[in-house]
């Protein structure tokens, strides 16, 4: 990764008295406890060839955690907004943040993939309990300077509102729009509660995180255009049944776009896989391509072990251990068991309860069509990286089709009350994660001062 800091206009590189700096970083679940599949997300062929010794070091949480600590410490922002944090091991996984000076934090209150916000109390002070909205975490800070605090107490300036969001992934445009609308309403509600004068203009607002969509997505258009209505289509569907307006006097501004001498770089840099997996790359209707089905048929024929050329329990377990390293984990295991005739004795239980008791039937057979359907379900679930890994270890590696890049991670601000003074870019020309990058996302940072 190359990290480049850009100074905006004639601003000084040092942070002004009335200023704040923010870093946003999707750190990639799994962390140390929740999840086992990180090694599947590494696309470097040399990594896959080396197998266990390499994967256990580079894709392990210990290795990735040390890289995260380096990245976050190097950028050294006042406030750090992380996404994809696991609540199961949060304190242990991120206790290194205290070593970097981040002595306070807030963790989103529910969900498996949570936002978490850290800050240095030597530089900013929390002025209201964190507000939890749908996949967004709102914190409000005063800078630790007498001048700034006096102005806040007089009501002439708002706190610094920081919204750390991780919007829903996949073809979920309407939900992403609802999430960002709810988050912005939350800011306005808090600003009015704090009696900020003309909050639609004066709220010092920073909205950052993983938006799970580019400039064409409804949630981004809502922030940048100031509204969204029933005419906007995303992934083949309308995102709102009626017009929704941003509750601020003007649209928010993209901090990365404030740097005039370069286009904002992508923050998601991964191997291009969709074109190899589908006939027509599409999130709306993902279907395995003819080439993929032929690959799967060749793999199936190699794995088949019965006299009729099919896969019994022994062959299925051998395949699952090859791809998942052990049995009873992964949707491949569960979907294969169901395809082989497993019947749940209590089908009315929630899936999270039921999936723990799935068993491969002793006399079950996984047919070719059932085997292909397992991978069709992986495709429909967006697990492109998982399919690519499996093809590699099963002897049918996908061709190298270059990189897929997009800018999912962004920082927006209210230009009525503040301006950016610097932006920090992170760039990579290799698929992430890899031995130098701990996540499939790259960090973005910016610093701001009041107007």
Steps between C-alpha positions, in 0.01 A plus 500: 500500500613853420378771739491857368395810694359794302480851643189685381557850359724721710413331829780424740591137556458533876147452633349832610373557853139454385565189296451127494643210300312180420608163362255243362606138447310178432725250678341182354313247707607237613698643788662256744199287602199545275553335162752263350500582129751787474752282316249461216515872431869502408536492122876495459585170322829472690303514823274219386791287381675528836177401678509450875826657621439816296127529552518443873745787538377759250125448535508448876357766728835552675667589169210712379465677836863612489449645151186680616691647792769627262248658261292668772804619694666646191195708408448604865152659475313643799201274434512152342186343352529126441253267331460119513595472864395181677332547840611153611863603544490879473696594811776247441526557126528877520680559828794614283306823442589606855868465410433751221338749741133421432381471858123514441271318258140420414382172348176477306244322716381215276586284201791282399681755278515809720637852467727614782629853561820578695630839608782664693367680805811718494366650174121472511230454763174310460209739576206262466451124533546325163182471292429167328306495174465224239866406428627845594659633819476872579747666737528870587827661610644828622863559419719526808571872469371783716404709197296223340321400818410859588339552161303177534372604843383830352309312232689658212651176377381145505700202621674291237247235402660182366277235342677166458291288263520157342206482261345170393693308234363339183192591293346689793465853360173582679639390836823697451295812424285443810814457709667821385173697525454375857859589587463857372172547685680382813757777462232764460306370800811511720601846376155638585511329839832677562338828391740565213401815315390424141633142507420451131783749434716497813526132589865402462429162347728222374343188349742217427527127464430218257203598282506169308436683176660747264388834357211329321337373821198664659659563839788692341266696274291594804803656669648663189175618336312580818198283422379170359160424350291224346658549156842373614571138402774284653554131420180507297276634778390835640675591825229723644121519469508878533740793500731524799703816562830535683424700817781750434500821299731362232623156385803361681842516337739213428829568680708293256365708209644815660844401368508650152812342350383136501176302480406336831661154506301179553476364851389148408773321300433131439538243224246529217294182538145568384590487132648153553208367702199628307396513138383856561636667814193601698411547866128490417502151346833323563518175301799273456646514151524203265877499554453484879253215473748311282774562761273371773410193296868416451563542872196290584614218273839496674337488843229244416568163662193279448453242225236728346742794490353702787622641833410318821559622855871405493564695179300799621693515826831479313394792279385710798826446686691608188318831477408577864777308684248330729142377504183659637576854395412713201187519287653242266470242779143592587373531143665173400339321795158636405554399135588149624169464682561633850164585659476735796294351783394850612472712183319784680809591702701805386770416247776610739385222734429242231829531313696375803335158481538438128646155426604330177273193463690171531349361180461832320612568144604842366410507131670715239203736492509521880876574494450780245210636704727529806721739304205680348392582855854618581479728196157631597643579845775714345782269608700546181830479687392170661422343164831622357688344792318169461572486126868555576534223758282262295727530195290735284647847567320794344692708245650829616260771381671791673355713777155610606516841662239727651475781753275368774677680788441874516503805726234771455472835677268798535668776298276764661685472831841347428763433236761230440862592553658166404403164353695176536474249214593132513562314174589146393569344161452143628187313607429542871536353755856384448822472699520881520131585538286357784163579342327511163432870571756780525491774765396859425566802721434873500547796734265796527477847649203724574393782275 
